[in-house]
Amino acid sequence: MAEKKIMFNDAMEQLEEIVRQLEQGDVPLEQALTLYQKGMELSKICHDKLQNAESQLVTMMKDGKEVPTDIEMDGNAK
């Protein structure tokens, strides 16, 4: 997807709109498949941005000698 530079909030708004359209159920099959694919791409972008933000926070906390206790190094909350 060429929109990798999209802001997190914009991606979430687009994803929410896609979900709204698909939940209405009146979208033709071909359009629903296209929307679903776009939604999956946006979901991946959001996921990647969240993981990147978490990694940055963990690094900042380590640099400040304060390691957060509720985040494990594999990115999963306890």
MIDOSE-1310 file (N, C-alpha, C; in nm, 2 decimals, decimal comma, always signed):
residues 78
maek	+0,08/-0,12/+0,00/+0,00/+0,00/+0,00/+0,09/+0,12/+0,00; +0,06/+0,22/-0,09/+0,14/+0,33/-0,10/+0,12/+0,44/+0,00; +0,01/+0,42/+0,08/-0,03/+0,52/+0,19/+0,04/+0,49/+0,32; +0,16/+0,43/+0,32/+0,23/+0,40/+0,45/+0,25/+0,52/+0,53
kimf	+0,26/+0,64/+0,47/+0,28/+0,76/+0,54/+0,15/+0,82/+0,60; +0,04/+0,75/+0,59/-0,08/+0,80/+0,65/-0,07/+0,80/+0,80; -0,13/+0,90/+0,86/-0,13/+0,92/+1,00/-0,22/+0,82/+1,07; -0,19/+0,78/+1,19/-0,27/+0,67/+1,26/-0,42/+0,71/+1,27
ndam	-0,45/+0,83/+1,31/-0,59/+0,87/+1,33/-0,66/+0,87/+1,20; -0,60/+0,91/+1,09/-0,66/+0,90/+0,96/-0,69/+0,76/+0,91; -0,59/+0,67/+0,94/-0,61/+0,53/+0,90/-0,73/+0,47/+0,99; -0,74/+0,51/+1,11/-0,84/+0,46/+1,20/-0,98/+0,51/+1,15
eqle	-0,99/+0,63/+1,11/-1,11/+0,69/+1,06/-1,16/+0,62/+0,94; -1,06/+0,60/+0,85/-1,10/+0,53/+0,72/-1,14/+0,38/+0,75; -1,07/+0,32/+0,84/-1,11/+0,18/+0,88/-1,25/+0,18/+0,94; -1,28/+0,27/+1,03/-1,41/+0,28/+1,09/-1,52/+0,30/+0,98
eivr	-1,49/+0,38/+0,88/-1,59/+0,40/+0,78/-1,61/+0,27/+0,70; -1,51/+0,20/+0,67/-1,52/+0,08/+0,60/-1,60/-0,02/+0,67; -1,57/-0,03/+0,80/-1,65/-0,12/+0,89/-1,80/-0,08/+0,89; -1,83/+0,04/+0,90/-1,96/+0,09/+0,89/-2,03/+0,05/+0,77
qleq	-1,96/+0,07/+0,65/-2,02/+0,03/+0,52/-2,05/-0,12/+0,51; -1,95/-0,19/+0,56/-1,97/-0,34/+0,55/-2,08/-0,39/+0,64; -2,09/-0,33/+0,76/-2,19/-0,37/+0,86/-2,33/-0,34/+0,81; -2,35/-0,24/+0,72/-2,48/-0,20/+0,67/-2,53/-0,32/+0,58
gdvp	-2,44/-0,39/+0,52/-2,48/-0,51/+0,44/-2,54/-0,48/+0,30; -2,54/-0,36/+0,26/-2,60/-0,33/+0,13/-2,50/-0,30/+0,02; -2,37/-0,34/+0,05/-2,26/-0,32/-0,05/-2,25/-0,44/-0,14; -2,25/-0,42/-0,27/-2,23/-0,53/-0,37/-2,11/-0,61/-0,33
leqa	-2,11/-0,74/-0,37/-2,00/-0,83/-0,33/-1,86/-0,78/-0,37; -1,85/-0,74/-0,50/-1,72/-0,69/-0,55/-1,67/-0,57/-0,47; -1,76/-0,48/-0,44/-1,72/-0,36/-0,36/-1,69/-0,40/-0,22; -1,76/-0,50/-0,16/-1,73/-0,55/-0,03/-1,59/-0,61/-0,02
ltly	-1,56/-0,68/-0,12/-1,42/-0,75/-0,12/-1,31/-0,64/-0,13; -1,34/-0,54/-0,21/-1,24/-0,43/-0,22/-1,23/-0,35/-0,09; -1,34/-0,33/-0,03/-1,34/-0,26/+0,10/-1,27/-0,34/+0,21; -1,30/-0,47/+0,21/-1,24/-0,56/+0,30/-1,08/-0,56/+0,29
qkgm	-1,04/-0,57/+0,16/-0,89/-0,56/+0,14/-0,83/-0,43/+0,19; -0,90/-0,32/+0,16/-0,85/-0,19/+0,20/-0,85/-0,18/+0,35; -0,95/-0,24/+0,42/-0,96/-0,24/+0,56/-0,85/-0,32/+0,62; -0,81/-0,44/+0,56/-0,70/-0,52/+0,61/-0,57/-0,44/+0,60
elsk	-0,55/-0,37/+0,49/-0,43/-0,29/+0,47/-0,42/-0,18/+0,58; -0,53/-0,11/+0,60/-0,54/-0,01/+0,71/-0,51/-0,06/+0,84; -0,57/-0,18/+0,87/-0,55/-0,25/+1,00/-0,40/-0,28/+1,02; -0,34/-0,33/+0,92/-0,19/-0,36/+0,93/-0,11/-0,23/+0,96
ichd	-0,15/-0,12/+0,89/-0,08/+0,01/+0,91/-0,10/+0,05/+1,06; -0,22/+0,04/+1,11/-0,24/+0,08/+1,25/-0,17/-0,01/+1,34; -0,17/-0,13/+1,32/-0,10/-0,23/+1,40/+0,05/-0,20/+1,41; +0,11/-0,18/+1,29/+0,25/-0,15/+1,28/+0,29/-0,02/+1,35
klqn	+0,20/+0,09/+1,33/+0,23/+0,21/+1,40/+0,22/+0,20/+1,55; +0,12/+0,12/+1,60/+0,11/+0,10/+1,75/+0,23/+0,02/+1,80; +0,28/-0,08/+1,73/+0,40/-0,15/+1,77/+0,52/-0,07/+1,77; +0,53/+0,02/+1,67/+0,65/+0,11/+1,66/+0,64/+0,21/+1,78
aesq	+0,53/+0,26/+1,81/+0,51/+0,35/+1,93/+0,55/+0,28/+2,06; +0,50/+0,16/+2,07/+0,53/+0,08/+2,19/+0,68/+0,06/+2,20; +0,75/+0,03/+2,10/+0,89/+0,01/+2,10/+0,97/+0,13/+2,14; +0,92/+0,25/+2,08/+0,99/+0,37/+2,12/+0,97/+0,40/+2,26
lvtm	+0,85/+0,38/+2,32/+0,83/+0,40/+2,46/+0,91/+0,31/+2,55; +0,92/+0,19/+2,51/+1,01/+0,10/+2,59/+1,15/+0,14/+2,59; +1,20/+0,18/+2,47/+1,34/+0,24/+2,46/+1,36/+0,36/+2,54; +1,26/+0,45/+2,54/+1,27/+0,57/+2,62/+1,28/+0,54/+2,77
mkdg	+1,19/+0,45/+2,81/+1,19/+0,41/+2,95/+1,32/+0,34/+2,99; +1,38/+0,26/+2,90/+1,51/+0,20/+2,93/+1,62/+0,30/+2,94; +1,62/+0,40/+2,85/+1,72/+0,50/+2,85/+1,71/+0,59/+2,98; +1,59/+0,60/+3,03/+1,56/+0,68/+3,15/+1,58/+0,59/+3,28
kevp	+1,62/+0,46/+3,26/+1,64/+0,37/+3,37/+1,51/+0,33/+3,44; +1,39/+0,36/+3,37/+1,26/+0,32/+3,43/+1,20/+0,22/+3,33; +1,21/+0,10/+3,36/+1,15/+0,00/+3,27/+1,01/-0,03/+3,31; +0,91/-0,01/+3,22/+0,77/-0,03/+3,26/+0,75/-0,18/+3,30
tdie	+0,67/-0,20/+3,40/+0,65/-0,33/+3,46/+0,53/-0,40/+3,39; +0,45/-0,33/+3,32/+0,33/-0,39/+3,26/+0,34/-0,42/+3,11; +0,46/-0,41/+3,06/+0,49/-0,44/+2,92/+0,61/-0,54/+2,91; +0,58/-0,65/+2,86/+0,69/-0,75/+2,84/+0,76/-0,71/+2,71
mdgn	+0,88/-0,77/+2,70/+0,96/-0,73/+2,58/+0,91/-0,78/+2,45; +0,82/-0,88/+2,45/+0,77/-0,93/+2,32/+0,65/-0,85/+2,28; +0,61/-0,74/+2,35/+0,51/-0,65/+2,31/+0,37/-0,69/+2,36; +0,36/-0,79/+2,44/+0,23/-0,83/+2,50/+0,22/-0,78/+2,64
ak	+0,10/-0,73/+2,67/+0,07/-0,69/+2,81/+0,06/-0,81/+2,90; +0,10/-0,79/+3,02/+0,09/-0,89/+3,12/-0,05/-0,92/+3,16
